[in-house]
């Protein structure tokens, strides 16, 4: 697990930050960045964790390619038009 400390992880659909917080606690301080389309959820995530929570859509990520070693998608729903 020690080699996971320096990882940069993207949590897509982070909502209120529960998964991001869990990753942070279990992996002992990796850099976890959460994105979500809900500003309300992100406000709560920032309150819980501080850190990097960004209002963004997974279909148009505001990051350069290869910015993260791992991407997590947990409990997200999709909406088709």
C-alpha positions in Angstrom: 0.0 0.0 0.0 2.9 2.4 0.5 3.3 2.9 -3.3 -0.3 4.2 -3.4 0.5 7.2 -1.3 1.7 9.3 -4.2 -1.2 8.4 -6.5 -3.5 10.9 -8.0 -7.1 9.6 -8.1 -10.1 11.1 -9.9 -13.5 10.5 -8.3 -16.1 11.0 -11.0 -19.6 11.7 -9.7 -18.1 12.4 -6.3 -21.4 13.9 -4.9 -20.9 14.7 -1.3 -17.4 13.2 -1.2 -18.0 10.0 0.8 -16.0 7.8 -1.7 -13.3 10.5 -1.9 -13.0 10.6 1.9 -12.9 6.8 2.1 -10.1 6.7 -0.5 -8.2 9.4 1.3 -8.5 7.6 4.7 -7.7 4.1 3.5 -4.9 5.0 1.2 -3.2 7.3 3.7 -3.3 10.7 1.9 -3.3 10.2 -1.8 -4.4 13.2 -3.9 -8.1 12.7 -4.6 -9.9 15.1 -6.9 -13.7 14.8 -7.1 -15.9 16.1 -9.9 -19.6 16.3 -10.1 -22.3 18.1 -11.9 -24.1 19.0 -8.7 -22.9 22.2 -7.0 -24.9 21.3 -3.8 -23.1 18.0 -3.4 -19.7 19.6 -4.0 -20.4 22.2 -1.3 -21.0 19.4 1.2 -17.9 17.5 -0.1 -15.7 20.6 0.5 -17.2 21.0 3.9 -16.4 17.4 4.8 -13.0 17.1 3.3 -11.8 20.5 2.0 -9.6 19.5 -0.9 -10.3 19.5 -4.6 -13.9 19.2 -5.7 -14.7 20.7 -9.1 -18.0 21.3 -10.8 -17.4 19.4 -14.1 -19.0 16.9 -16.4 -17.3 13.6 -17.0 -18.1 13.9 -20.7 -15.8 17.0 -20.9 -13.0 16.6 -18.3 -11.1 19.8 -17.5 -7.8 17.9 -17.1 -4.9 16.9 -19.4 -4.7 13.3 -20.5 -2.8 11.1 -18.1 -3.4 13.5 -15.2 -4.5 10.6 -12.9 -3.3 7.1 -12.2 -6.8 5.9 -11.3 -10.3 6.9 -12.0 -13.2 5.9 -9.7 -16.9 5.8 -10.7 -19.1 4.7 -7.9 -22.9 5.0 -7.6 -23.4 7.3 -10.5 -26.5 7.2 -12.7 -26.8 8.1 -16.3 -29.4 10.1 -18.1 -30.2 9.5 -21.8 -32.0 12.1 -23.9 
